[in-house]
Amino acid sequence: MTKRLTLALTGASGSAFGVGVLRRLVAREDVAEIALLISPTGRRCLHDETGMKAEDLVALSSKVSLRNEQNLGADISSGSYRQDGMAIVPCSAGALGRIASGISEGLVSRAADVCLKERRPLVLCLRETPLNRIHLENMLRVHDAGAIVMPLMPGYYTKPASLADLVDTFATRVLDQLGLPEDDARRWKG
Ligand SMILES: Cc1cc2nc3c(=O)[nH]c(=O)nc-3n(C[C@H](O)[C@H](O)[C@H](O)COP(=O)(O)O)c2cc1C
């Protein structure tokens, strides 16, 4: 069975990590479709930090199709649409707060809400520092509702030589959480 996944990039620093996850997803034979969502501020961060536009990400593969953040009638807005999980990379504190509060006012928060209610994997790669009490409480709320809170905290034990290394190692950890384990020589072997 091939999989359908949703990847959202919201308005936080760390867009390169979202791009890294997308590259890993498109490379997999068992991933057939990737619904890509980028919030308005996410587009700005993506361009500021990587020089890329949404269209450049869509051009990576025919598996990738863009959804409009304002279109609450999109396929991924409904629980009846079969999909296998969602990752938000990077996830802004604002997106986290909306999801934690069940405020589905845009497609990112609605699609995430659907994942929680349908018990599908939802991985939130929060990027904010330092964290205030509201952020910490919201992380606990989404955790208790079934989300996987996976802050953008890459590991350093693989001795990354570049940002690309760091991004790629972290991307494989995100795919692990989506139930898509990769052959990865950088896994810790003791
Ligand atoms: C250049 C830039 C960088 C930002 N970085 C962060 C960040 O790292 N983490 C965060 O939570 N918000 C960050 N923000 C603020 C969010 O973008 C803002 O709260 C926005 O409303 C989030 O909207 P979204 O969740 O729809 O993308 C940043 C904003 C800008 C313009």
The ligand as an SDF file (V2000), in Angstrom:
LIG
                    3D

 31 33  0  0  0  0  0  0  0  0999 V2000
   11.2550   36.0160    9.7580 C   0  0  0  0  0  0  0  0  0  0  0  0
   10.3470   35.4670   10.8200 C   0  0  0  0  0  0  0  0  0  0  0  0
   10.8060   34.4410   11.6410 C   0  0  0  0  0  0  0  0  0  0  0  0
    9.9750   33.9170   12.6250 C   0  0  0  0  0  0  0  0  0  0  0  0
   10.4410   32.8830   13.3870 N   0  0  0  0  0  0  0  0  0  0  0  0
    9.6150   32.2920   14.2870 C   0  0  0  0  0  0  0  0  0  0  0  0
   10.0530   31.1400   15.0010 C   0  0  0  0  0  0  0  0  0  0  0  0
   11.1770   30.6560   14.8520 O   0  0  0  0  0  0  0  0  0  0  0  0
    9.1650   30.5410   15.8260 N   0  0  0  0  0  0  0  0  0  0  0  0
    7.8830   31.0140   16.0000 C   0  0  0  0  0  0  0  0  0  0  0  0
    7.1300   30.3980   16.7460 O   0  0  0  0  0  0  0  0  0  0  0  0
    7.4480   32.1260   15.3440 N   0  0  0  0  0  0  0  0  0  0  0  0
    8.2840   32.7660   14.4860 C   0  0  0  0  0  0  0  0  0  0  0  0
    7.8500   33.8660   13.7880 N   0  0  0  0  0  0  0  0  0  0  0  0
    6.5210   34.4080   14.0750 C   0  0  0  0  0  0  0  0  0  0  0  0
    5.4170   33.6620   13.3230 C   0  0  0  0  0  0  0  0  0  0  0  0
    5.6840   33.6390   11.9480 O   0  0  0  0  0  0  0  0  0  0  0  0
    4.0690   34.2920   13.5710 C   0  0  0  0  0  0  0  0  0  0  0  0
    3.6690   34.0490   14.9190 O   0  0  0  0  0  0  0  0  0  0  0  0
    3.0050   33.8280   12.6200 C   0  0  0  0  0  0  0  0  0  0  0  0
    1.7550   34.3960   12.9830 O   0  0  0  0  0  0  0  0  0  0  0  0
    2.8700   32.3250   12.5700 C   0  0  0  0  0  0  0  0  0  0  0  0
    1.8840   32.0290   11.6230 O   0  0  0  0  0  0  0  0  0  0  0  0
    1.6890   30.5750   11.0070 P   0  0  0  0  0  0  0  0  0  0  0  0
    1.6690   29.6380   12.1700 O   0  0  0  0  0  0  0  0  0  0  0  0
    0.3920   30.6650   10.2880 O   0  0  0  0  0  0  0  0  0  0  0  0
    2.8120   30.3390   10.0700 O   0  0  0  0  0  0  0  0  0  0  0  0
    8.6630   34.4200   12.7980 C   0  0  0  0  0  0  0  0  0  0  0  0
    8.2090   35.4320   11.9590 C   0  0  0  0  0  0  0  0  0  0  0  0
    9.0340   35.9490   10.9780 C   0  0  0  0  0  0  0  0  0  0  0  0
    8.5040   37.0380   10.0870 C   0  0  0  0  0  0  0  0  0  0  0  0
  1  2  1  0
  2  3  1  0
  2 30  2  0
  3  4  2  0
  4  5  1  0
  4 28  1  0
  5  6  2  0
  6  7  1  0
  6 13  1  0
  7  8  2  0
  7  9  1  0
  9 10  1  0
 10 11  2  0
 10 12  1  0
 12 13  2  0
 13 14  1  0
 14 15  1  0
 14 28  1  0
 15 16  1  0
 16 17  1  0
 16 18  1  0
 18 19  1  0
 18 20  1  0
 20 21  1  0
 20 22  1  0
 22 23  1  0
 23 24  1  0
 24 25  2  0
 24 26  1  0
 24 27  1  0
 28 29  2  0
 29 30  1  0
 30 31  1  0
M  END
$$$$
